[in-house]
């Protein structure tokens, strides 16, 4: 069996006394497209943020390519990473948020290239070449010289995806990438994610786009109250979910 690209074990997260994630166990193989669905407040976004170390888990471990994202084990104890080591490890993971978080004073191509130069130390000419390649991948080459204020929301999100992909991650995380978009712009972003799936990129996608999840996902995780309560194929989830909360969620989604 192929070794897991992502292994999450006993992951819990508390905000004060409030449990947001409750002993999450999750294994993801290379090339899987895992769609994470569930009601608001279920812990979906927090799970992604803990995987990428934006949030620090209260308990549990996250291994990406068998590397502990929290630190190193020494004499049976976890020694936390320095900020420099944490930043280096996080390069394995690309993340796209609900908001685009682009630099308003930079062009699209410079937004994609800046991380290559500042984080990876890539020289300007090579960084621009890689940025141009990723912009072409998301069909944004004609807009490379434009600033974010000159782009639609869908175009800005495609630049954000190109920026993440330029860092050559082994795992991509999408946190409701279409939720801030006008309805007519959603399709262009989903099409880019679909093309990444076809290219074999391993992805975890938090989404409310149920048809997209069914069409593109290889697995569906249904989360509720900080737990994964259903982990199954898209066909099974959408035709015969086993958990009552999943059935209720789907019924509400279909009525919406």
Phi and psi in degrees as GROMACS dihedral restraints (atoms count N, CA, C in turn):
[ dihedral_restraints ]
;  ai    aj    ak    al  type     phi  dphi    fc
    3     4     5     6     1   -63.7    20    10
    4     5     6     7     1   138.0    20    10
    6     7     8     9     1   -67.2    20    10
    7     8     9    10     1   140.7    20    10
    9    10    11    12     1   -62.4    20    10
   10    11    12    13     1   138.6    20    10
   12    13    14    15     1   -77.4    20    10
   13    14    15    16     1   -39.0    20    10
   15    16    17    18     1  -124.9    20    10
   16    17    18    19     1   130.4    20    10
   18    19    20    21     1  -131.6    20    10
   19    20    21    22     1   113.4    20    10
   21    22    23    24     1  -108.7    20    10
   22    23    24    25     1   128.3    20    10
   24    25    26    27     1  -132.6    20    10
   25    26    27    28     1   122.7    20    10
   27    28    29    30     1    57.6    20    10
   28    29    30    31     1    35.2    20    10
   30    31    32    33     1   -79.0    20    10
   31    32    33    34     1   121.1    20    10
   33    34    35    36     1  -128.8    20    10
   34    35    36    37     1   150.2    20    10
   36    37    38    39     1  -141.4    20    10
   37    38    39    40     1   128.0    20    10
   39    40    41    42     1  -115.9    20    10
   40    41    42    43     1   138.8    20    10
   42    43    44    45     1  -108.2    20    10
   43    44    45    46     1   101.9    20    10
   45    46    47    48     1    67.3    20    10
   46    47    48    49     1  -123.8    20    10
   48    49    50    51     1   -95.8    20    10
   49    50    51    52     1     0.1    20    10
   51    52    53    54     1   -90.9    20    10
   52    53    54    55     1   119.9    20    10
   54    55    56    57     1   -78.0    20    10
   55    56    57    58     1   125.3    20    10
   57    58    59    60     1  -104.7    20    10
   58    59    60    61     1   -36.0    20    10
   60    61    62    63     1  -124.0    20    10
   61    62    63    64     1   137.6    20    10
   63    64    65    66     1  -126.3    20    10
   64    65    66    67     1    92.9    20    10
   66    67    68    69     1    52.8    20    10
   67    68    69    70     1    58.9    20    10
   69    70    71    72     1   -77.8    20    10
   70    71    72    73     1   130.5    20    10
   72    73    74    75     1  -119.3    20    10
   73    74    75    76     1   130.8    20    10
   75    76    77    78     1  -155.7    20    10
   76    77    78    79     1   132.5    20    10
   78    79    80    81     1  -125.6    20    10
   79    80    81    82     1   130.7    20    10
   81    82    83    84     1  -125.9    20    10
   82    83    84    85     1   128.2    20    10
   84    85    86    87     1   -89.5    20    10
   85    86    87    88     1   155.8    20    10
   87    88    89    90     1   -55.5    20    10
   88    89    90    91     1   135.3    20    10
   90    91    92    93     1    88.2    20    10
   91    92    93    94     1    -6.8    20    10
   93    94    95    96     1   -74.5    20    10
   94    95    96    97     1   145.3    20    10
   96    97    98    99     1  -115.4    20    10
   97    98    99   100     1   102.2    20    10
   99   100   101   102     1  -100.5    20    10
  100   101   102   103     1   114.3    20    10
  102   103   104   105     1   -92.3    20    10
  103   104   105   106     1   127.7    20    10
  105   106   107   108     1  -109.9    20    10
  106   107   108   109     1   117.4    20    10
  108   109   110   111     1  -126.5    20    10
  109   110   111   112     1   166.1    20    10
  111   112   113   114     1   149.9    20    10
  112   113   114   115     1   171.8    20    10
  114   115   116   117     1   -68.4    20    10
  115   116   117   118     1   162.2    20    10
  117   118   119   120     1   -59.8    20    10
  118   119   120   121     1   140.7    20    10
  120   121   122   123     1    83.1    20    10
  121   122   123   124     1     8.0    20    10
  123   124   125   126     1   -77.7    20    10
  124   125   126   127     1   -15.2    20    10
  126   127   128   129     1   104.1    20    10
  127   128   129   130     1     9.5    20    10
  129   130   131   132     1   -62.4    20    10
  130   131   132   133     1   -52.6    20    10
  132   133   134   135     1   -66.4    20    10
  133   134   135   136     1   -37.8    20    10
  135   136   137   138     1   -63.1    20    10
  136   137   138   139     1   -36.0    20    10
  138   139   140   141     1   -60.4    20    10
  139   140   141   142     1   -47.1    20    10
  141   142   143   144     1   -62.3    20    10
  142   143   144   145     1   -42.0    20    10
  144   145   146   147     1   -67.5    20    10
  145   146   147   148     1   -30.4    20    10
  147   148   149   150     1   -74.1    20    10
  148   149   150   151     1   -37.3    20    10
  150   151   152   153     1   -60.7    20    10
  151   152   153   154     1   -40.3    20    10
  153   154   155   156     1   -91.1    20    10
  154   155   156   157     1     4.5    20    10
  156   157   158   159     1    65.2    20    10
  157   158   159   160     1    19.5    20    10
  159   160   161   162     1   -69.8    20    10
  160   161   162   163     1   -38.4    20    10
  162   163   164   165     1  -109.2    20    10
  163   164   165   166     1   143.4    20    10
  165   166   167   168     1   -93.4    20    10
  166   167   168   169     1   121.5    20    10
  168   169   170   171     1   -59.9    20    10
  169   170   171   172     1   146.7    20    10
  171   172   173   174     1   -76.4    20    10
  172   173   174   175     1   -33.1    20    10
  174   175   176   177     1  -147.8    20    10
  175   176   177   178     1   158.8    20    10
  177   178   179   180     1    95.5    20    10
  178   179   180   181     1   177.5    20    10
  180   181   182   183     1  -130.5    20    10
  181   182   183   184     1   152.7    20    10
  183   184   185   186     1  -128.2    20    10
  184   185   186   187     1   118.0    20    10
  186   187   188   189     1  -112.0    20    10
  187   188   189   190     1   129.0    20    10
  189   190   191   192     1  -120.7    20    10
  190   191   192   193     1   119.8    20    10
  192   193   194   195     1    51.8    20    10
  193   194   195   196     1    41.4    20    10
  195   196   197   198     1    66.5    20    10
  196   197   198   199     1    16.8    20    10
  198   199   200   201     1  -104.9    20    10
  199   200   201   202     1   125.1    20    10
  201   202   203   204     1   -72.0    20    10
  202   203   204   205     1   119.4    20    10
  204   205   206   207     1   -73.8    20    10
  205   206   207   208     1   -10.8    20    10
  207   208   209   210     1   -97.2    20    10
  208   209   210   211     1   -28.2    20    10
  210   211   212   213     1   166.8    20    10
  211   212   213   214     1  -161.2    20    10
  213   214   215   216     1  -121.7    20    10
  214   215   216   217     1   142.2    20    10
  216   217   218   219     1   -83.4    20    10
  217   218   219   220     1   125.5    20    10
  219   220   221   222     1  -135.2    20    10
  220   221   222   223     1   121.4    20    10
  222   223   224   225     1    53.2    20    10
  223   224   225   226     1    39.3    20    10
  225   226   227   228     1    79.4    20    10
  226   227   228   229     1     5.1    20    10
  228   229   230   231     1  -122.1    20    10
  229   230   231   232     1   146.2    20    10
  231   232   233   234     1   -83.2    20    10
  232   233   234   235     1   120.9    20    10
  234   235   236   237     1  -100.2    20    10
  235   236   237   238     1   114.2    20    10
  237   238   239   240     1   -59.7    20    10
  238   239   240   241     1   147.7    20    10
  240   241   242   243     1   -72.1    20    10
  241   242   243   244     1   154.9    20    10
  243   244   245   246     1   -72.8    20    10
  244   245   246   247     1   166.2    20    10
  246   247   248   249     1   -62.4    20    10
  247   248   249   250     1   -33.7    20    10
  249   250   251   252     1   -66.9    20    10
  250   251   252   253     1   -44.6    20    10
  252   253   254   255     1   -66.5    20    10
  253   254   255   256     1   -39.6    20    10
  255   256   257   258     1   -59.7    20    10
  256   257   258   259     1   -44.7    20    10
  258   259   260   261     1   -62.2    20    10
  259   260   261   262     1   -39.4    20    10
  261   262   263   264     1   -64.6    20    10
  262   263   264   265     1   -43.5    20    10
  264   265   266   267     1   -66.0    20    10
  265   266   267   268     1   -35.0    20    10
  267   268   269   270     1   -68.6    20    10
  268   269   270   271     1   -13.3    20    10
  270   271   272   273     1   -63.7    20    10
  271   272   273   274     1   -20.2    20    10
  273   274   275   276     1   -68.0    20    10
  274   275   276   277     1   -17.6    20    10
  276   277   278   279     1  -121.3    20    10
  277   278   279   280     1   128.0    20    10
  279   280   281   282     1  -100.8    20    10
  280   281   282   283     1   143.1    20    10
  282   283   284   285     1  -136.6    20    10
  283   284   285   286     1   135.1    20    10
  285   286   287   288     1  -119.7    20    10
  286   287   288   289     1   128.0    20    10
  288   289   290   291     1  -100.4    20    10
  289   290   291   292     1   175.8    20    10
  291   292   293   294     1   -62.3    20    10
  292   293   294   295     1   -43.4    20    10
  294   295   296   297     1   -95.1    20    10
  295   296   297   298     1   153.4    20    10
  297   298   299   300     1   -81.6    20    10
  298   299   300   301     1   -31.1    20    10
  300   301   302   303     1    56.0    20    10
  301   302   303   304     1    41.1    20    10
  303   304   305   306     1   -88.5    20    10
  304   305   306   307     1   154.7    20    10
  306   307   308   309     1   -78.7    20    10
  307   308   309   310     1   117.9    20    10
  309   310   311   312     1   -65.3    20    10
  310   311   312   313     1   -25.1    20    10
  312   313   314   315     1   -90.5    20    10
  313   314   315   316     1    -1.5    20    10
  315   316   317   318     1  -108.9    20    10
  316   317   318   319     1   150.5    20    10
  318   319   320   321     1   -70.3    20    10
  319   320   321   322     1   169.6    20    10
  321   322   323   324     1   -58.4    20    10
  322   323   324   325     1   -46.3    20    10
  324   325   326   327     1   -66.5    20    10
  325   326   327   328     1   -36.2    20    10
  327   328   329   330     1   -71.8    20    10
  328   329   330   331     1   -32.2    20    10
  330   331   332   333     1   -61.7    20    10
  331   332   333   334     1   -37.3    20    10
  333   334   335   336     1   -75.2    20    10
  334   335   336   337     1   -36.9    20    10
  336   337   338   339     1   -79.8    20    10
  337   338   339   340     1   -23.4    20    10
  339   340   341   342     1   -62.8    20    10
  340   341   342   343     1   -38.6    20    10
  342   343   344   345     1   -66.4    20    10
  343   344   345   346     1   -37.0    20    10
  345   346   347   348     1   -60.6    20    10
  346   347   348   349     1   -41.1    20    10
  348   349   350   351     1   -76.0    20    10
  349   350   351   352     1   -45.9    20    10
  351   352   353   354     1   -81.6    20    10
  352   353   354   355     1   -34.7    20    10
  354   355   356   357     1   -93.3    20    10
  355   356   357   358     1   -44.6    20    10
  357   358   359   360     1   -96.8    20    10
  358   359   360   361     1   -10.5    20    10
  360   361   362   363     1    72.9    20    10
  361   362   363   364     1    24.4    20    10
  363   364   365   366     1   -74.4    20    10
  364   365   366   367     1   138.5    20    10
  366   367   368   369     1   -67.7    20    10
  367   368   369   370     1   155.3    20    10
  369   370   371   372     1   -56.3    20    10
  370   371   372   373     1   -45.0    20    10
  372   373   374   375     1   -63.4    20    10
  373   374   375   376     1   -44.5    20    10
  375   376   377   378     1   -67.8    20    10
  376   377   378   379     1   -39.5    20    10
  378   379   380   381     1   -61.5    20    10
  379   380   381   382     1   -41.9    20    10
  381   382   383   384     1   -65.6    20    10
  382   383   384   385     1   -40.5    20    10
  384   385   386   387     1   -62.2    20    10
  385   386   387   388     1   -43.0    20    10
  387   388   389   390     1   -67.9    20    10
  388   389   390   391     1   -37.4    20    10
  390   391   392   393     1   -64.9    20    10
  391   392   393   394     1   -42.6    20    10
  393   394   395   396     1   -60.3    20    10
  394   395   396   397     1   -40.3    20    10
  396   397   398   399     1   -63.1    20    10
  397   398   399   400     1   -44.1    20    10
  399   400   401   402     1   -71.3    20    10
  400   401   402   403     1   -34.6    20    10
  402   403   404   405     1   -65.1    20    10
  403   404   405   406     1   -37.5    20    10
  405   406   407   408     1   -63.7    20    10
  406   407   408   409     1   -37.7    20    10
  408   409   410   411     1   -61.1    20    10
  409   410   411   412     1   -34.3    20    10
  411   412   413   414     1  -101.6    20    10
  412   413   414   415     1    15.7    20    10
  414   415   416   417     1    59.3    20    10
  415   416   417   418     1    45.2    20    10
  417   418   419   420     1  -119.4    20    10
  418   419   420   421     1    10.3    20    10
  420   421   422   423     1   -55.5    20    10
  421   422   423   424     1   -40.7    20    10
  423   424   425   426     1   -64.8    20    10
  424   425   426   427     1   -14.5    20    10
  426   427   428   429     1  -113.1    20    10
  427   428   429   430     1    16.8    20    10
  429   430   431   432     1   -60.4    20    10
  430   431   432   433     1   -32.1    20    10
  432   433   434   435     1   -89.1    20    10
  433   434   435   436     1    -4.4    20    10
  435   436   437   438     1   -82.7    20    10
  436   437   438   439     1   150.5    20    10
  438   439   440   441     1   -87.9    20    10
  439   440   441   442     1   162.2    20    10
  441   442   443   444     1   -53.3    20    10
  442   443   444   445     1   -36.2    20    10
  444   445   446   447     1   -64.7    20    10
  445   446   447   448     1   -17.3    20    10
  447   448   449   450     1   -95.6    20    10
  448   449   450   451     1     3.0    20    10
  450   451   452   453     1  -113.7    20    10
  451   452   453   454     1   151.5    20    10
  453   454   455   456     1   -72.4    20    10
  454   455   456   457     1   168.6    20    10
  456   457   458   459     1   -60.4    20    10
  457   458   459   460     1   -40.9    20    10
  459   460   461   462     1   -64.1    20    10
  460   461   462   463     1   -39.2    20    10
  462   463   464   465     1   -66.7    20    10
  463   464   465   466     1   -40.6    20    10
  465   466   467   468     1   -62.5    20    10
  466   467   468   469     1   -39.5    20    10
  468   469   470   471     1   -67.6    20    10
  469   470   471   472     1   -34.0    20    10
  471   472   473   474     1   -66.9    20    10
  472   473   474   475     1   -36.4    20    10
  474   475   476   477     1   -63.7    20    10
  475   476   477   478     1   -40.9    20    10
  477   478   479   480     1   -62.4    20    10
  478   479   480   481     1   -38.4    20    10
  480   481   482   483     1   -65.8    20    10
  481   482   483   484     1   -43.5    20    10
  483   484   485   486     1   -60.5    20    10
  484   485   486   487     1   -40.5    20    10
  486   487   488   489     1   -60.7    20    10
  487   488   489   490     1   -44.3    20    10
  489   490   491   492     1   -66.1    20    10
  490   491   492   493     1   -42.4    20    10
  492   493   494   495     1   -69.2    20    10
  493   494   495   496     1   -27.6    20    10
  495   496   497   498     1   -62.5    20    10
  496   497   498   499     1   -24.9    20    10
  498   499   500   501     1   -80.1    20    10
  499   500   501   502     1     0.2    20    10
  501   502   503   504     1    55.6    20    10
  502   503   504   505     1    55.4    20    10
  504   505   506   507     1   -73.1    20    10
  505   506   507   508     1   159.5    20    10
  507   508   509   510     1   -94.5    20    10
  508   509   510   511     1   -14.0    20    10
  510   511   512   513     1  -140.2    20    10
  511   512   513   514     1   132.9    20    10
  513   514   515   516     1  -113.3    20    10
  514   515   516   517     1   135.4    20    10
  516   517   518   519     1  -116.4    20    10
  517   518   519   520     1   129.2    20    10
  519   520   521   522     1  -119.7    20    10
  520   521   522   523     1   119.9    20    10
  522   523   524   525     1  -104.8    20    10
  523   524   525   526     1    92.5    20    10
  525   526   527   528     1    46.2    20    10
  526   527   528   529     1    60.9    20    10
  528   529   530   531     1   -67.4    20    10
  529   530   531   532     1   -12.2    20    10
  531   532   533   534     1  -110.7    20    10
  532   533   534   535     1     0.0    20    10
  534   535   536   537     1   -68.4    20    10
  535   536   537   538     1   -24.0    20    10
  537   538   539   540     1   -94.0    20    10
  538   539   540   541     1     5.2    20    10
  540   541   542   543     1   -99.1    20    10
  541   542   543   544     1   150.0    20    10
  543   544   545   546     1   -64.3    20    10
  544   545   546   547     1   148.0    20    10
  546   547   548   549     1   -53.1    20    10
  547   548   549   550     1   -36.1    20    10
  549   550   551   552     1   -72.6    20    10
  550   551   552   553     1   -10.7    20    10
  552   553   554   555     1  -101.2    20    10
  553   554   555   556     1    -7.5    20    10
  555   556   557   558     1   -63.3    20    10
  556   557   558   559     1   -42.8    20    10
  558   559   560   561     1   -59.1    20    10
  559   560   561   562     1   -38.5    20    10
  561   562   563   564     1   -67.1    20    10
  562   563   564   565     1   -33.3    20    10
  564   565   566   567     1   -74.5    20    10
  565   566   567   568     1   -42.8    20    10
  567   568   569   570     1   -61.5    20    10
  568   569   570   571     1   -34.5    20    10
  570   571   572   573     1   -65.9    20    10
  571   572   573   574     1   -36.9    20    10
  573   574   575   576     1   -64.8    20    10
  574   575   576   577     1   -44.3    20    10
  576   577   578   579     1   -63.4    20    10
  577   578   579   580     1   -38.7    20    10
  579   580   581   582     1   -60.2    20    10
  580   581   582   583     1   -41.8    20    10
  582   583   584   585     1   -67.1    20    10
  583   584   585   586     1   -35.4    20    10
  585   586   587   588     1   -64.2    20    10
  586   587   588   589     1   -38.7    20    10
  588   589   590   591     1   -61.9    20    10
  589   590   591   592     1   -42.2    20    10
  591   592   593   594     1   -65.8    20    10
  592   593   594   595     1   -27.3    20    10
  594   595   596   597     1   -81.2    20    10
  595   596   597   598     1    -4.1    20    10
  597   598   599   600     1    92.3    20    10
  598   599   600   601     1    11.1    20    10
  600   601   602   603     1   -68.0    20    10
  601   602   603   604     1   134.3    20    10
  603   604   605   606     1   -78.5    20    10
  604   605   606   607     1   128.8    20    10
  606   607   608   609     1  -141.4    20    10
  607   608   609   610     1   144.7    20    10
  609   610   611   612     1  -115.8    20    10
  610   611   612   613     1   124.6    20    10
  612   613   614   615     1  -126.7    20    10
  613   614   615   616     1   113.3    20    10
  615   616   617   618     1   -83.5    20    10
  616   617   618   619     1   122.8    20    10
  618   619   620   621     1  -150.8    20    10
  619   620   621   622     1   153.7    20    10
  621   622   623   624     1  -107.8    20    10
  622   623   624   625     1     4.2    20    10
  624   625   626   627     1   -85.7    20    10
  625   626   627   628     1    91.3    20    10
  627   628   629   630     1   -67.2    20    10
  628   629   630   631     1   -40.2    20    10
  630   631   632   633     1   -65.8    20    10
  631   632   633   634     1   -39.7    20    10
  633   634   635   636     1   -62.3    20    10
  634   635   636   637     1   -44.5    20    10
  636   637   638   639     1   -59.1    20    10
  637   638   639   640     1   -40.9    20    10
  639   640   641   642     1   -68.8    20    10
  640   641   642   643     1   -40.1    20    10
  642   643   644   645     1   -75.7    20    10
  643   644   645   646     1   -36.7    20    10
  645   646   647   648     1  -104.8    20    10
  646   647   648   649     1   -31.9    20    10
  648   649   650   651     1   -67.9    20    10
  649   650   651   652     1   148.3    20    10
  651   652   653   654     1   -98.3    20    10
  652   653   654   655     1   -18.3    20    10
  654   655   656   657     1  -143.9    20    10
  655   656   657   658     1   150.6    20    10
  657   658   659   660     1  -119.4    20    10
  658   659   660   661     1   125.6    20    10
  660   661   662   663     1  -105.1    20    10
  661   662   663   664     1   124.6    20    10
  663   664   665   666     1  -104.6    20    10
  664   665   666   667     1   121.5    20    10
  666   667   668   669     1  -109.0    20    10
  667   668   669   670     1   144.5    20    10
  669   670   671   672     1  -152.9    20    10
  670   671   672   673     1   130.3    20    10
  672   673   674   675     1    53.8    20    10
  673   674   675   676     1    42.2    20    10
  675   676   677   678     1    79.8    20    10
  676   677   678   679     1     8.1    20    10
  678   679   680   681     1  -126.7    20    10
  679   680   681   682     1   152.9    20    10
  681   682   683   684     1   -86.1    20    10
  682   683   684   685     1   109.8    20    10
  684   685   686   687     1  -101.8    20    10
  685   686   687   688     1   -11.8    20    10
  687   688   689   690     1  -149.1    20    10
  688   689   690   691     1   133.0    20    10
  690   691   692   693     1  -139.4    20    10
  691   692   693   694     1   103.1    20    10
  693   694   695   696     1  -155.1    20    10
  694   695   696   697     1  -177.7    20    10
  696   697   698   699     1   -75.0    20    10
  697   698   699   700     1   155.7    20    10
  699   700   701   702     1   -56.9    20    10
  700   701   702   703     1   -41.8    20    10
  702   703   704   705     1   -60.6    20    10
  703   704   705   706     1   -46.2    20    10
  705   706   707   708     1   -66.4    20    10
  706   707   708   709     1   -43.4    20    10
  708   709   710   711     1   -62.1    20    10
  709   710   711   712     1   -43.2    20    10
  711   712   713   714     1   -85.0    20    10
  712   713   714   715     1   -14.0    20    10
  714   715   716   717     1  -110.5    20    10
  715   716   717   718     1   -29.6    20    10
  717   718   719   720     1  -151.9    20    10
  718   719   720   721     1    61.7    20    10
  720   721   722   723     1   -64.4    20    10
  721   722   723   724     1   142.2    20    10
  723   724   725   726     1   -87.2    20    10
  724   725   726   727     1   -24.2    20    10
  726   727   728   729     1   -96.6    20    10
  727   728   729   730     1   138.1    20    10
  729   730   731   732     1   -61.5    20    10
  730   731   732   733     1   -36.7    20    10
  732   733   734   735     1   -66.6    20    10
  733   734   735   736     1   -35.0    20    10
  735   736   737   738     1   -66.1    20    10
  736   737   738   739     1   -41.0    20    10
  738   739   740   741     1   -63.3    20    10
  739   740   741   742     1   -42.7    20    10
  741   742   743   744     1   -62.7    20    10
  742   743   744   745     1   -42.3    20    10
  744   745   746   747     1   -62.0    20    10
  745   746   747   748     1   -45.4    20    10
  747   748   749   750     1   -64.6    20    10
  748   749   750   751     1   -40.2    20    10
  750   751   752   753     1   -61.7    20    10
  751   752   753   754     1   -42.0    20    10
  753   754   755   756     1   -66.6    20    10
  754   755   756   757     1   -39.7    20    10
  756   757   758   759     1   -63.8    20    10
  757   758   759   760     1   -40.2    20    10
  759   760   761   762     1   -69.5    20    10
  760   761   762   763     1   -29.4    20    10
  762   763   764   765     1   -78.7    20    10
  763   764   765   766     1   -24.3    20    10
